[in-house]
Amino acid sequence: MDAKNSTIERKWVSLQEIKTEMTNKRHMHKIYHLGTCDTCQRIIKELQPLDGFELQDIKTEAITEKQLEEMHSLAGSYEGLFSKRARLYRQMGLHEKELSEADYKNLILEQYTFLKRPVILVDDQIFIGNSKKTVAAAREAIHN
């Protein structure tokens, strides 16, 4: 009986951990940005107030593989998260190559400049980049 109760208790704890993790993902409020980027800073100001949001400067706190995979799960592709406007894109001759999803992922992890910025996570929604339409949609999601 004790072994059975112990097994049931472990399963219950595991289910609780899964439930907590799922709840946390649904209530994700985070902005990945570049602290030295005037455009990112302007957008963050436009989105105020940002109560409950975590801001991560990707230059001083590199994004992790887990964080990038989470962004990918919402965005649907690594290419959608990749900035082809980054100077390094041309300098490295990447514009002349056919890149795979794995290439995009690895490049973003290797060099923060390849992440299209800002990336705004609001619950289970993702907003990528600095277009007026994207920023307006993010503002709507944050404040409604």
C-alpha positions in Angstrom: 0.0 0.0 0.0 2.8 2.5 0.8 4.6 1.8 -2.5 1.3 2.3 -4.4 0.6 5.6 -2.6 4.1 6.7 -3.2 3.7 6.0 -6.9 0.4 7.9 -7.0 1.9 10.8 -5.2 4.9 11.0 -7.6 2.5 10.9 -10.6 0.3 13.6 -9.0 3.4 15.8 -8.4 4.5 15.3 -12.0 1.0 16.3 -13.3 1.1 19.4 -11.1 4.6 20.3 -12.5 3.3 19.9 -16.0 0.2 21.9 -15.3 2.3 24.7 -13.7 4.6 24.7 -16.7 1.7 24.9 -19.2 0.1 27.8 -17.2 3.4 29.7 -17.1 3.7 29.3 -20.9 0.2 30.6 -21.4 1.0 33.6 -19.3 4.3 34.5 -20.8 5.0 38.2 -21.0 8.4 38.9 -22.3 10.2 41.1 -24.7 13.5 40.2 -26.3 15.2 43.4 -27.4 18.6 45.0 -28.0 19.3 47.7 -25.4 21.5 49.7 -27.8 18.8 49.7 -30.5 16.9 53.0 -30.6 14.0 51.4 -32.5 13.6 48.7 -29.8 13.7 51.3 -27.1 11.1 53.5 -28.9 8.8 50.5 -29.3 9.2 49.5 -25.6 8.2 53.1 -24.7 5.2 52.9 -27.0 4.0 49.7 -25.4 4.0 51.1 -21.8 2.8 50.3 -19.3 4.4 46.8 -19.4 3.4 45.6 -16.0 4.4 41.9 -15.5 6.7 41.9 -18.5 10.2 40.6 -18.4 12.7 42.5 -20.7 15.7 40.6 -21.9 18.5 42.5 -23.6 19.8 39.8 -26.0 23.3 41.4 -26.1 23.9 41.2 -22.4 21.9 38.0 -21.7 22.1 35.7 -24.7 19.0 33.8 -25.7 19.1 30.1 -24.8 18.3 27.3 -27.2 15.2 26.6 -25.1 14.0 30.2 -25.4 14.6 30.1 -29.2 12.7 26.8 -29.5 9.8 28.4 -27.6 9.8 31.3 -30.0 10.0 28.9 -32.9 6.9 26.9 -31.6 4.9 30.2 -31.7 6.4 31.6 -34.9 6.4 28.4 -36.9 9.9 28.8 -38.4 13.4 29.9 -37.5 13.5 31.9 -40.8 10.6 34.0 -39.5 12.8 35.0 -36.5 15.8 35.7 -38.6 16.9 39.2 -39.5 18.1 39.4 -43.1 18.8 43.1 -42.5 21.7 42.4 -40.1 25.0 43.6 -41.5 26.6 40.2 -40.9 24.1 38.6 -43.2 25.8 40.2 -46.2 29.3 40.3 -44.7 29.2 36.5 -44.2 27.8 36.0 -47.8 24.7 34.4 -46.4 22.5 36.2 -48.9 24.1 34.0 -51.6 23.4 30.8 -49.8 20.3 28.7 -49.4 19.9 28.3 -45.7 18.0 25.6 -43.9 15.9 25.9 -40.8 18.8 24.4 -38.8 21.1 27.0 -40.3 18.8 29.8 -39.2 18.5 28.4 -35.7 22.3 28.0 -35.3 23.0 31.4 -36.7 20.6 33.1 -34.3 22.1 31.2 -31.3 25.7 32.0 -32.4 25.1 35.7 -33.1 22.4 37.8 -31.3 22.3 40.3 -34.3 20.5 37.6 -36.4 17.3 37.7 -34.2 14.7 40.0 -35.7 13.9 42.5 -33.0 12.0 43.0 -30.9 10.4 39.7 -30.2 7.3 40.2 -28.0 5.6 37.2 -26.3 2.1 37.8 -24.9 0.6 34.6 -23.6 0.5 32.2 -26.6 1.1 35.0 -29.2 4.3 36.2 -30.7 5.1 39.5 -32.4 8.3 39.7 -34.4 10.0 42.8 -35.7 9.4 46.5 -35.7 6.8 47.1 -38.4 3.9 49.5 -37.4 1.4 46.7 -38.0 3.3 44.3 -35.7 3.8 46.9 -33.0 0.1 47.9 -33.1 -1.0 44.2 -32.9 1.3 43.7 -29.9 0.0 46.9 -28.2 -3.6 45.5 -28.7 -2.7 42.1 -27.2 -0.9 43.7 -24.2 -3.5 46.2 -23.2 -6.7 44.2 -23.9 
